[in-house]
Amino acid sequence: MTAMERQDLQDLLVRIDERVKAIQEAIREINDTRQCAGNREKIRFLERLVWGSLAGTAALGGRLIFEALR
């Protein structure tokens, strides 16, 4: 492979990388504009439900351990 071919391949890879980044940015913009406020609220509610459940389970486990050691 000659130096010229390597340079051509390097240039091609750079252009492909730039195109991929542009496509990723376009997809990100589309996803940002298509978000629904209702879905965002549902996700927040589910996150709170999960974290609340984990906190309750941890508290119950801590109390059981405390009672067992007492």
N, C-alpha and C positions, 0 to 999 in steps of 0.2 A: 504494500500500500504506500503510495507516494505521499509526500507532504501536502500536495494539492488536494488529493482525495480525502486526507484526514481533515483538512481545513473545510472542505465542502461538507463532510459529515458533521463536523462540529457546528457549522452554521445551520445545517438542517436540524440538528438536535436543539439548538437554541430557539429556532423558529417554532419547532413543535412544542417546546416547553412554554414559550410565550402564548401560543394558541391554547394550550391546556389551562394555563392560568387565567386567560380571558374567559374561557368557557366556565371554569369554576366560579369566577366572579359573577358571571351572568346568571348561573344557577343560584348562587347565594342571593342575588338581588331578587330573583323570581320568588324564591322561598320566603324572603322577608316581606314581600308585598302580598303574598297569598296567605299569610297567617290570619287566622280568624280569632277574634276576641273571645268568642264562646269556647273555642277549643283551648285557648290559653287559660281560661278560668277553670275548665275541667281538669287540665293538667295540674294547675296549682292545687286544686282540691285533692286530687289523687296523691300529689307529693305530700301534702299536709297529713293526709290519712295514713300514708306509709310511715312517715317520720313519727307521727303520734303513736302508731302501733309499735314501732321499734322502741320508742321511749317507754311505753307502758310495759312491754315485755322485759326490757332491761330493768325497770323499777321492780317488777314482780320477781325477776331472778335475783336481784340484789336483796330484796326482802327475804326470799327463801334462804339464801345463803346466810344472811344475818340471823334468822331464826334458827337455822341449823347449828350455827356456831354458838349461839346463846345457850 
